[in-house]
């Protein structure tokens, strides 16, 4: 039965009455050296023009999600309470832009986050790539992708593994206890052979490297069908930025080291590519997701499909999944110009290289054009967290 507008408005008013504007507002917890400056919505240029209903829909979907694929900071009780209000609003009927804006303003306080030693945050971009691949190994497709090994154990903040390097975020469970999981070179030279973990094969290690950096992707099979891959875990070794390494080795200014340029360099020399890629000891495992509709975004760390230009990856040791973030940045549009982006985003993903309370990665979309644009984004961003009252 379609709800009348007056009924929805009354239900909306009743729900918001559960969270008066006078609720206590305290700053979010931050690592030492970082700062939080209290703001009001009026301080955010473009706030009233944004499509808050779009952001609200993504936020509310996260409130109804299953446990995340990658554990992050536990949800604060106040965020869980705000989620309850969001679910009640969804149950009452469609939430329009004005109602959504009021929801965010009344249930969150606004905090500009300034990292240690700086005034602004920093954003990069990422995307969902598509490659050619096969379900069987052949001369054309010799590079395997692996399912998550059964003995791989992810390390959480509360885990104390005596004798194991604290830099390792995962380990191998053995009868004698935990030990470091094989690194990339060991895996590429046979450490996982004979376990039946291969789920797909790609053309070369460069395609696999890009897929692992992005954390998810699409693979077009020889019959023309497309299968989706989502992140399933990693071996726990620290991530090394190959773009930064190549920039230093070949004296390439950092602002010129795009993903396109890095891939071209790797594709030009297989031996060089093998040696450079192995400097990154981190290795990512995947799961096939035949249940994902072709039009949906990839699955992020929160366990939900990502939305282009609305979903961001954050440091999962600093922020919980689902927290809204207002960003203000000027970034490349991918076709030779710039775009000023001032809008409300939702933290739905994380990444090994995304470290720091004002560091983010913007999900741009799927395919080659999105990949080109994502590779150009390395820009300052005003990073304002909406923290539950």
C-alpha positions in Angstrom: 0.0 0.0 0.0 1.4 3.4 -1.0 1.9 5.7 2.0 0.6 9.3 1.9 3.0 12.1 2.1 1.5 13.5 5.3 1.8 10.1 7.0 5.4 9.8 6.1 6.1 13.3 7.4 4.5 12.6 10.7 6.4 9.3 11.1 9.6 11.1 10.1 9.0 13.8 12.7 8.3 11.2 15.4 11.5 9.3 14.6 13.7 12.5 14.7 12.2 13.4 18.0 14.1 10.4 19.4 17.3 12.2 18.6 17.0 15.9 19.6 19.5 18.4 18.4 20.6 19.0 21.9 22.2 15.5 22.1 25.8 15.6 23.4 28.4 15.9 20.7 31.9 14.7 21.4 34.8 14.4 19.1 35.8 11.1 17.6 38.8 9.2 19.0 41.9 10.1 17.0 45.5 8.8 17.0 48.1 11.0 18.7 48.9 14.1 16.8 45.7 14.3 14.7 43.2 17.0 15.4 39.4 17.4 15.1 37.8 20.8 14.6 34.1 21.2 15.3 32.1 22.5 12.4 28.4 23.0 11.6 26.7 22.1 8.4 26.6 25.8 7.5 30.4 25.7 7.4 30.4 23.2 4.6 30.2 24.8 1.1 27.7 22.9 -1.0 26.1 21.0 1.9 22.6 22.0 1.1 23.0 21.3 -2.6 24.0 17.6 -2.1 21.8 14.7 -2.7 21.5 13.5 0.9 18.8 11.0 0.0 21.4 9.1 -2.0 23.9 9.1 0.8 21.2 8.1 3.3 20.2 5.1 1.2 23.7 3.8 1.2 24.1 4.5 4.9 20.8 2.7 5.7 21.8 -0.3 3.6 24.9 -0.6 5.7 22.9 -0.6 8.8 21.1 -3.8 7.6 24.3 -5.6 6.4 25.8 -8.8 7.6 29.2 -8.8 9.4 32.0 -7.2 7.3 34.4 -9.1 5.1 37.4 -7.3 6.8 37.0 -6.5 10.4 37.4 -2.8 11.3 37.0 -0.6 14.3 33.9 -1.9 16.3 30.8 0.2 15.7 30.4 2.6 18.6 27.1 2.2 20.4 26.0 5.6 19.3 26.4 4.7 15.6 24.3 1.5 16.2 21.6 3.7 17.8 21.6 6.0 14.8 21.3 3.0 12.5 18.2 2.0 14.4 16.7 5.4 13.6 17.7 5.0 9.9 16.0 1.6 9.7 12.9 3.0 11.3 12.8 5.8 8.6 13.2 3.3 5.9 10.3 1.3 7.3 8.2 4.4 7.4 8.5 5.1 3.6 10.8 6.8 1.1 13.1 9.4 2.5 13.5 12.5 0.4 16.5 14.8 0.2 15.3 17.2 2.8 14.4 14.5 5.3 17.8 12.8 4.7 19.6 16.1 5.3 17.8 16.7 8.5 18.6 13.1 9.6 22.3 13.7 9.2 22.2 17.1 10.8 20.3 16.0 13.9 22.0 12.7 14.5 25.7 13.6 13.8 28.2 16.2 14.8 30.7 17.4 12.2 34.4 17.3 12.7 37.1 18.4 10.2 40.0 16.0 10.7 43.5 17.3 10.4 46.3 14.7 10.3 49.5 15.0 12.2 51.8 17.5 10.6 49.2 18.7 8.1 46.0 20.7 7.5 44.3 18.5 4.9 43.7 14.9 4.2 44.7 13.0 1.1 42.8 11.0 -1.4 43.6 8.5 -4.1 41.2 6.7 -6.4 40.5 3.0 -7.1 38.2 1.1 -9.5 36.9 -2.3 -10.4 39.1 -3.7 -13.3 38.1 -6.2 -15.9 40.5 -8.7 -17.4 40.4 -11.7 -19.7 40.7 -15.0 -17.9 39.8 -18.7 -17.9 38.6 -21.3 -15.4 41.3 -23.7 -16.7 45.0 -23.2 -17.0 46.5 -22.9 -20.5 49.4 -21.3 -22.3 47.3 -18.2 -22.8 46.2 -18.0 -19.2 49.0 -19.3 -17.0 48.7 -17.0 -13.9 46.6 -18.4 -11.1 44.2 -16.6 -8.7 43.8 -18.3 -5.4 40.9 -18.9 -3.0 41.6 -18.2 0.7 43.8 -20.9 2.3 42.1 -22.8 5.1 45.1 -22.2 7.5 45.2 -18.5 6.9 44.1 -16.6 10.1 43.5 -12.8 10.1 45.0 -10.9 13.0 42.7 -8.5 14.8 43.8 -5.7 17.2 43.0 -7.8 20.3 45.1 -10.7 19.1 48.4 -11.3 20.9 50.6 -13.7 19.0 53.9 -14.1 20.9 57.0 -14.3 18.8 55.3 -13.1 15.6 56.2 -9.8 14.0 53.6 -7.2 15.0 53.7 -5.9 11.4 52.0 -9.1 10.2 48.2 -8.7 9.9 47.7 -12.4 9.2 49.5 -15.7 9.9 49.4 -19.4 9.1 47.9 -21.7 11.8 50.0 -24.8 12.4 50.0 -27.6 15.1 52.9 -25.7 16.8 51.0 -22.3 16.8 51.1 -19.3 14.4 53.9 -18.7 11.9 54.3 -16.2 9.1 52.3 -17.0 6.0 54.4 -17.4 2.8 55.1 -14.0 1.1 54.5 -13.2 -2.5 57.7 -14.7 -3.9 57.2 -17.9 -1.9 53.6 -18.2 -3.2 54.7 -17.5 -6.8 57.4 -20.2 -6.6 55.1 -23.0 -5.3 54.2 -22.5 -1.6 50.5 -23.2 -2.3 50.9 -25.9 -4.9 48.8 -29.0 -4.5 46.2 -27.5 -2.2 43.6 -27.0 -5.0 43.2 -23.3 -4.3 43.3 -22.1 -7.9 40.0 -20.6 -8.9 40.9 -18.9 -12.1 43.8 -18.0 -14.4 44.8 -14.7 -16.0 47.1 -13.8 -18.8 50.0 -12.5 -16.7 51.2 -11.4 -13.3 50.6 -7.8 -14.1 46.9 -8.3 -14.5 46.9 -10.2 -11.2 48.9 -7.4 -9.5 46.3 -4.8 -10.6 43.5 -7.0 -9.5 45.1 -7.4 -6.1 45.7 -3.7 -5.7 42.1 -2.9 -6.4 40.8 -5.8 -4.2 38.0 -6.9 -6.6 37.3 -7.2 -10.3 35.5 -8.7 -13.2 37.0 -11.5 -15.4 35.7 -12.1 -18.9 35.8 -15.8 -19.8 36.5 -17.2 -23.3 32.8 -17.8 -23.9 32.1 -14.1 -23.3 30.5 -14.5 -19.9 31.7 -12.4 -16.9 32.5 -13.6 -13.4 33.0 -11.4 -10.4 35.7 -11.6 -7.8 35.7 -10.2 -4.3 38.4 -9.9 -1.7 38.8 -13.0 0.5 41.9 -12.2 2.5 45.6 -11.6 2.3 48.8 -13.1 3.5 49.4 -10.4 6.1 52.7 -9.1 4.9 53.1 -5.3 4.6 52.0 -3.6 1.4 54.7 -1.9 -0.7 53.7 0.7 -3.3 55.4 -0.2 -6.6 54.5 3.2 -8.0 56.6 4.8 -5.3 59.5 2.4 -5.8 59.5 2.9 -9.6 59.3 6.7 -9.1 62.4 6.7 -6.9 64.3 4.2 -9.1 63.8 6.0 -12.4 63.6 9.6 -11.0 60.0 10.0 -12.1 58.2 12.9 -10.3 55.5 11.4 -8.1 52.7 13.4 -9.7 53.6 11.8 -13.1 53.6 8.2 -11.7 50.0 7.2 -12.7 48.7 3.7 -12.7 48.6 3.7 -16.5 52.3 4.6 -16.6 53.2 1.9 -14.1 51.2 -0.8 -15.9 52.8 0.2 -19.2 56.2 -0.2 -17.7 55.4 -3.5 -16.2 53.8 -4.9 -19.4 56.9 -3.9 -21.5 59.3 -6.2 -19.7 58.1 -9.5 -18.1 61.3 -10.1 -16.1 61.4 -6.5 -14.8 57.7 -6.9 -13.9 58.3 -10.1 -12.0 61.1 -8.7 -9.9 59.4 -5.4 -9.2 56.0 -7.0 -8.2 57.8 -9.4 -5.8 59.0 -6.4 -3.8 55.4 -6.2 -2.6 55.2 -9.1 -0.3 51.5 -8.7 0.3 49.4 -11.2 -1.6 45.6 -11.1 -1.9 43.1 -14.0 -2.2 39.7 -13.9 -3.9 36.3 -15.5 -3.9 34.1 -16.0 -7.0 30.8 -14.2 -6.7 28.4 -15.5 -9.3 25.5 -14.0 -7.3 26.4 -10.4 -8.0 24.3 -8.6 -10.7 26.3 -7.3 -13.6 25.2 -3.7 -12.8 26.2 -3.8 -9.2 29.4 -2.5 -7.8 32.1 -4.7 -6.3 31.9 -5.8 -2.7 33.9 -3.7 -0.3 35.4 -4.5 3.0 32.1 -3.8 4.7 30.5 -6.7 2.7 28.3 -4.4 0.6 28.4 -3.3 -3.1 30.3 -0.1 -3.6 28.7 2.9 -5.2 30.8 5.0 -7.7 31.7 8.4 -6.3 29.8 7.8 -3.0 31.8 4.9 -1.4 35.2 5.5 0.1 37.9 3.3 1.6 39.3 4.4 5.0 41.8 3.2 7.5 39.9 0.4 9.3 42.0 0.9 12.4 40.8 4.5 12.7 37.2 4.5 11.5 34.3 2.1 11.6 32.5 1.0 8.5 29.4 3.1 7.8 30.6 6.4 9.1 29.6 9.3 6.8 32.3 11.6 5.6 31.8 15.0 3.9 34.6 15.5 1.4 35.7 18.7 -0.5 38.3 18.2 -3.2 39.2 19.1 -6.8 40.1 16.0 -8.7 40.8 15.0 -12.3 37.7 14.2 -14.3 39.6 11.7 -16.5 39.2 13.5 -19.8 41.6 16.4 -19.3 39.8 18.6 -16.9 39.0 18.8 -13.2 35.9 18.3 -11.1 35.1 20.0 -7.8 33.7 17.3 -5.6 31.8 18.4 -2.4 29.5 15.6 -1.2 28.6 13.2 1.5 30.4 9.8 1.2 30.0 6.6 3.2 33.0 4.6 4.4 32.4 1.1 3.0 35.9 -0.2 2.3 39.5 -0.3 3.4 42.9 -1.0 2.0 46.4 -1.9 3.0 47.8 1.4 1.8 45.0 3.5 3.3 46.6 4.6 6.6 45.8 7.6 8.7 42.7 9.4 10.0 42.3 11.8 7.0 43.4 9.3 4.3 40.9 7.9 1.9 40.5 6.1 -1.4 37.6 7.1 -3.6 35.8 4.4 -5.5 35.5 5.7 -9.1 33.6 2.9 -10.8 34.2 -0.1 -13.1 36.1 -0.5 -16.4 38.9 1.1 -18.2 37.7 4.7 -18.1 37.2 4.5 -14.4 40.7 2.9 -14.1 42.3 5.8 -16.0 40.6 8.4 -13.9 41.3 6.6 -10.6 45.0 6.4 -11.5 45.2 10.2 -11.8 43.7 10.9 -8.3 46.4 11.8 -5.7 45.0 15.0 -4.3 44.4 16.9 -1.0 40.9 16.6 0.4 39.1 18.4 3.2 38.0 15.4 5.3 35.0 16.0 7.6 33.7 13.1 9.6 30.1 12.9 10.8 30.3 11.4 14.2 27.2 10.1 15.9 25.8 12.2 18.7 
